[in-house]
Amino acid sequence: MRRLTIHHIDDVRLDAYARPEHGPKDVVVRMKACGICGSDLSYIKNGGIPVAGTMTALGHEGAGEVMHVGDEVEGLHIGQAVIVNPMNTPSFIGSGGPEGAFTEELLVREGRLGHSLLPIPEGIPFDVAAMCEPLAVALHGVNRSEVTAGSKLVIFGCGPIGLGMVMWAVDRGCDVIAIDLADERLDRAEALGARTINPAREDLVTQVKAYHGAEMYFGRERAGTDAYIDAAGAPSILGDVVRMAKRHARHVITAAYLKPIELPAGPMLTSEMTITTAVGYPSEFPDVIAAMPRLHDKIAAMISHSLPFDAVLDGLKIAATPASAKVMIYFEGAGS
């Protein structure tokens, strides 16, 4: 077997790998599909987790078929199609522990049905099932924005997470504006039902007000947007949102900032806006899985590239380009 592992800064390799034996509480999953995440690319640039030079196994967006079940594991059986919830595994699979889902056989320590391993709905292919993890991140961000049907929402960034947010918000009945500098990504957001803005060609604040309307409050014209989500991580976003924000608008930061950003607190006094954050998916996995049969086609359309495990290093390069959405790696015999 093999495992995708970070050795140092920008040094990631597909290494020979011997899977540890499973214990009585463990489950082994024969991997069928695993998506490449922006976090994977960040871990590679960092040279490992937590510091450069730490050998780090990659892959946390996985789905596959149960091949071994420990004697003390309940409710799971050999041959069962499952999605892995890495946040609910002791080793945080693919994010610093000894296991990563970019391997043929994944050891899920202390595997539990409905917790770290969830059944794939009938008729859902493994690649769509593997989209559960990023879609759960996206859904949590939308949930944190507190938008409902009819809410006006602006989403900065149309990478895989941002596109997932667009899908969930449009599905909820929101009026969505998606913002990105890459036209390829904006086209995908538009296909999901969003109106789009490319700040390289259009004045961001002016166009948001044109789409969502504007109102005067405390002597300033403010956009009619109810909530904003930052899934891009550009330092200018916070200032733009504060300048636009109407009374009691909400701003959710989901992007990872490695350096401090300036907070223009003065204009916030009159808007009484809220700034908060969103990370992971504390409770969203079951909701995503329940929605997969209904949203199957939209989810599948977010997969821009599918490559075999042998070509995972090429997949990492593709995932770093604006031309990609979700790059999905499939394993031999994955089928549908």
C-alpha positions, 0 to 999 in steps of 0.5 A, spaced: 500 500 500 501 507 499 500 513 503 500 521 501 505 524 506 508 531 507 516 530 509 517 538 509 515 544 506 513 543 499 515 536 499 509 531 499 510 524 497 506 518 495 510 513 500 510 505 501 505 504 507 504 498 511 497 499 515 497 498 522 493 492 524 486 494 527 484 493 534 477 490 537 474 497 537 477 499 530 474 499 523 478 499 516 475 502 510 477 500 503 478 507 500 474 509 494 474 516 493 477 522 497 477 529 495 483 534 495 482 540 500 485 547 500 487 545 507 492 539 504 495 545 500 496 549 506 499 543 510 504 542 504 506 549 504 507 549 512 511 543 511 507 539 516 503 539 522 504 543 527 511 545 524 515 544 518 518 537 518 513 533 521 511 527 517 504 528 516 499 524 512 494 527 508 487 526 506 480 527 510 475 528 505 474 520 504 468 515 502 469 507 502 467 500 503 468 497 510 473 491 510 474 490 517 470 490 523 473 490 530 470 485 535 467 490 539 464 495 534 457 495 533 452 496 527 457 496 522 459 490 517 463 488 512 461 491 505 458 497 508 459 504 504 461 509 509 463 516 509 468 518 514 467 524 519 475 526 520 473 530 526 470 525 530 476 520 530 481 520 535 487 522 530 483 527 526 484 523 520 488 527 515 490 533 519 496 531 523 495 524 526 498 518 523 492 516 519 490 520 512 485 518 507 489 518 501 491 511 502 488 504 499 486 502 506 484 507 512 484 505 519 479 508 523 481 508 530 475 507 535 470 507 529 463 508 531 457 508 527 453 515 526 459 518 529 466 517 525 463 513 520 456 514 517 452 510 511 452 512 504 445 513 502 443 508 497 444 510 490 449 515 491 456 514 488 463 514 492 465 521 489 459 525 491 459 521 498 466 524 499 464 531 498 460 530 505 466 533 509 467 540 505 459 541 504 459 540 511 464 546 512 460 550 507 453 548 511 456 550 518 458 557 515 451 558 512 448 556 519 453 561 522 450 567 518 443 565 520 440 567 514 433 564 512 429 564 506 429 571 503 435 573 506 441 577 502 447 574 502 454 575 500 459 570 499 467 572 498 471 566 495 468 561 490 473 555 491 470 548 493 467 551 500 465 558 497 461 554 492 458 549 497 456 555 501 452 558 494 449 551 493 446 551 501 444 558 501 440 558 494 437 552 496 435 555 502 432 561 498 437 566 499 439 572 494 446 570 493 452 574 491 458 570 489 465 574 489 471 572 486 477 574 481 477 568 477 471 567 472 471 560 471 469 560 479 464 565 478 461 561 472 460 555 477 457 560 482 452 563 477 450 556 475 448 554 482 444 560 482 448 566 484 449 573 482 456 574 481 461 580 481 469 580 479 472 586 483 478 586 478 473 589 473 467 592 477 467 596 483 465 591 489 461 596 493 457 599 488 455 593 485 453 589 491 448 595 493 446 595 485 444 588 487 441 588 494 439 595 494 441 600 499 439 604 505 441 611 509 442 610 516 446 615 520 448 619 514 451 613 510 449 609 505 449 602 506 448 595 502 441 592 503 445 585 505 443 581 511 450 577 512 457 576 509 461 570 509 469 570 508 471 564 504 477 567 501 481 570 506 483 577 503 485 582 508 481 587 504 474 583 505 473 586 512 474 593 511 469 592 505 464 589 509 464 594 515 464 600 510 458 596 506 454 593 513 447 596 514 444 596 521 445 589 525 448 586 519 452 579 520 459 577 518 462 570 518 469 569 517 471 562 515 477 563 511 484 562 515 488 568 516 495 567 518 497 574 520 493 580 523 488 584 519 486 591 521 479 592 524 476 599 522 472 599 529 469 606 528 464 605 522 462 599 526 459 603 532 453 606 528 452 599 524 452 595 530 454 589 526 456 582 528 463 579 526 463 572 528 467 565 525 465 558 523 470 552 523 469 545 521 462 542 522 460 540 529 453 537 527 452 538 520 454 531 517 447 528 518 444 534 514 449 534 508 448 526 508 440 527 508 440 532 502 445 528 498 439 524 494 436 531 493 442 535 491 446 529 487 446 533 481 449 540 483 454 536 488 456 532 482 457 538 478 462 541 483 467 536 481 471 539 476 477 533 476 477 526 477 484 522 477 486 516 479 490 515 486 497 514 482 496 521 479 494 524 486 501 529 486 498 531 479 491 532 482 495 537 488 497 541 482 491 542 479 487 543 485 492 550 486 489 553 480 483 557 479 481 552 473 479 547 478 473 546 483 473 540 487 479 535 485 477 528 486 481 522 487 478 515 486 481 508 487 482 502 483 475 499 483 471 505 486 466 504 481 460 508 482 
